[in-house]
Amino acid sequence: MTEHEDYCVSIRKSYRAPDSTPVGCAVVLWAWSGYDETWWYAARREYLFADYNGSRRKALRQARRDARKLAGIFACTNHDTNEKGMWQ
Protein backbone atom coordinates (compact mmCIF):
# COMPACT_ATOMS: atom_id res chain seq x y z
CA MET A 1 0.00 0.00 0.00
CA THR A 2 1.18 3.51 -0.81
CA GLU A 3 1.38 6.12 1.95
CA HIS A 4 -0.88 9.10 1.31
CA GLU A 5 -1.10 12.56 2.77
CA ASP A 6 -4.30 13.45 4.61
CA TYR A 7 -5.20 16.09 2.00
CA CYS A 8 -4.34 17.22 -1.52
CA VAL A 9 -5.54 19.91 -3.94
CA SER A 10 -6.40 19.73 -7.65
CA ILE A 11 -8.08 21.81 -10.35
CA ARG A 12 -10.85 20.32 -12.49
CA LYS A 13 -12.98 21.60 -15.35
CA SER A 14 -16.62 22.44 -14.52
CA TYR A 15 -19.42 21.52 -16.89
CA ARG A 16 -23.08 22.41 -17.15
CA ALA A 17 -25.51 19.52 -17.48
CA PRO A 18 -27.05 18.10 -19.64
CA ASP A 19 -24.98 19.17 -22.66
CA SER A 20 -21.56 19.16 -20.92
CA THR A 21 -20.76 22.75 -21.84
CA PRO A 22 -17.58 23.92 -20.07
CA VAL A 23 -18.48 26.80 -17.75
CA GLY A 24 -15.33 27.19 -15.65
CA CYS A 25 -12.92 25.38 -13.41
CA ALA A 26 -13.00 24.28 -9.79
CA VAL A 27 -10.40 24.00 -7.04
CA VAL A 28 -11.01 20.76 -5.15
CA LEU A 29 -9.65 19.89 -1.71
CA TRP A 30 -9.46 16.11 -1.38
CA ALA A 31 -9.36 14.18 1.90
CA TRP A 32 -7.85 10.68 2.09
CA SER A 33 -10.15 8.02 3.55
CA GLY A 34 -8.09 5.27 5.14
CA TYR A 35 -11.23 3.16 5.55
CA ASP A 36 -12.08 3.15 1.83
CA GLU A 37 -8.48 3.80 0.74
CA THR A 38 -9.58 6.44 -1.74
CA TRP A 39 -9.88 10.23 -2.07
CA TRP A 40 -13.11 12.02 -1.09
CA TYR A 41 -14.23 15.58 -1.85
CA ALA A 42 -13.66 17.74 1.22
CA ALA A 43 -14.36 21.12 -0.41
CA ARG A 44 -14.86 22.63 -3.86
CA ARG A 45 -14.89 26.19 -5.18
CA GLU A 46 -16.05 27.15 -8.66
CA TYR A 47 -14.36 29.76 -10.87
CA LEU A 48 -16.87 30.51 -13.61
CA PHE A 49 -15.67 32.00 -16.90
CA ALA A 50 -18.60 34.46 -16.77
CA ASP A 51 -17.23 35.96 -13.53
CA TYR A 52 -14.01 36.83 -15.36
CA ASN A 53 -15.64 38.42 -18.46
CA GLY A 54 -15.59 35.09 -20.29
CA SER A 55 -11.82 34.72 -19.97
CA ARG A 56 -10.79 31.11 -19.41
CA ARG A 57 -7.20 32.20 -18.80
CA LYS A 58 -8.13 34.64 -16.00
CA ALA A 59 -10.38 32.07 -14.32
CA LEU A 60 -7.66 29.41 -14.44
CA ARG A 61 -5.03 31.89 -13.19
CA GLN A 62 -7.19 32.73 -10.14
CA ALA A 63 -7.92 29.04 -9.53
CA ARG A 64 -4.20 28.22 -9.61
CA ARG A 65 -3.43 31.07 -7.23
CA ASP A 66 -6.05 29.90 -4.74
CA ALA A 67 -4.98 26.24 -5.12
CA ARG A 68 -1.41 27.21 -4.14
CA LYS A 69 -2.71 29.09 -1.09
CA LEU A 70 -4.95 26.17 -0.06
CA ALA A 71 -2.10 23.68 -0.43
CA GLY A 72 0.03 25.92 1.79
CA ILE A 73 -2.65 26.13 4.47
CA PHE A 74 -3.12 22.35 4.60
CA ALA A 75 0.59 21.60 3.98
CA CYS A 76 -0.35 19.21 1.19
CA THR A 77 0.45 18.48 -2.46
CA ASN A 78 -0.97 20.69 -5.21
CA HIS A 79 -1.62 18.52 -8.27
CA ASP A 80 -2.82 21.52 -10.34
CA THR A 81 -4.65 20.15 -13.42
CA ASN A 82 -2.81 16.81 -13.44
CA GLU A 83 -4.43 14.33 -11.03
CA LYS A 84 -2.58 11.24 -12.27
CA GLY A 85 -0.16 11.19 -9.32
CA MET A 86 -2.86 11.30 -6.66
CA TRP A 87 -4.71 8.22 -7.94
CA GLN A 88 -1.70 5.90 -7.77
C-alpha positions in Angstrom: 0.0 0.0 0.0 1.2 3.5 -0.8 1.4 6.1 1.9 -0.9 9.1 1.3 -1.1 12.6 2.8 -4.3 13.5 4.6 -5.2 16.1 2.0 -4.3 17.2 -1.5 -5.5 19.9 -3.9 -6.4 19.7 -7.6 -8.1 21.8 -10.3 -10.8 20.3 -12.5 -13.0 21.6 -15.3 -16.6 22.4 -14.5 -19.4 21.5 -16.9 -23.1 22.4 -17.1 -25.5 19.5 -17.5 -27.0 18.1 -19.6 -25.0 19.2 -22.7 -21.6 19.2 -20.9 -20.8 22.7 -21.8 -17.6 23.9 -20.1 -18.5 26.8 -17.8 -15.3 27.2 -15.7 -12.9 25.4 -13.4 -13.0 24.3 -9.8 -10.4 24.0 -7.0 -11.0 20.8 -5.2 -9.7 19.9 -1.7 -9.5 16.1 -1.4 -9.4 14.2 1.9 -7.8 10.7 2.1 -10.1 8.0 3.5 -8.1 5.3 5.1 -11.2 3.2 5.5 -12.1 3.2 1.8 -8.5 3.8 0.7 -9.6 6.4 -1.7 -9.9 10.2 -2.1 -13.1 12.0 -1.1 -14.2 15.6 -1.9 -13.7 17.7 1.2 -14.4 21.1 -0.4 -14.9 22.6 -3.9 -14.9 26.2 -5.2 -16.0 27.1 -8.7 -14.4 29.8 -10.9 -16.9 30.5 -13.6 -15.7 32.0 -16.9 -18.6 34.5 -16.8 -17.2 36.0 -13.5 -14.0 36.8 -15.4 -15.6 38.4 -18.5 -15.6 35.1 -20.3 -11.8 34.7 -20.0 -10.8 31.1 -19.4 -7.2 32.2 -18.8 -8.1 34.6 -16.0 -10.4 32.1 -14.3 -7.7 29.4 -14.4 -5.0 31.9 -13.2 -7.2 32.7 -10.1 -7.9 29.0 -9.5 -4.2 28.2 -9.6 -3.4 31.1 -7.2 -6.1 29.9 -4.7 -5.0 26.2 -5.1 -1.4 27.2 -4.1 -2.7 29.1 -1.1 -4.9 26.2 -0.1 -2.1 23.7 -0.4 0.0 25.9 1.8 -2.7 26.1 4.5 -3.1 22.3 4.6 0.6 21.6 4.0 -0.4 19.2 1.2 0.5 18.5 -2.5 -1.0 20.7 -5.2 -1.6 18.5 -8.3 -2.8 21.5 -10.3 -4.7 20.2 -13.4 -2.8 16.8 -13.4 -4.4 14.3 -11.0 -2.6 11.2 -12.3 -0.2 11.2 -9.3 -2.9 11.3 -6.7 -4.7 8.2 -7.9 -1.7 5.9 -7.8 
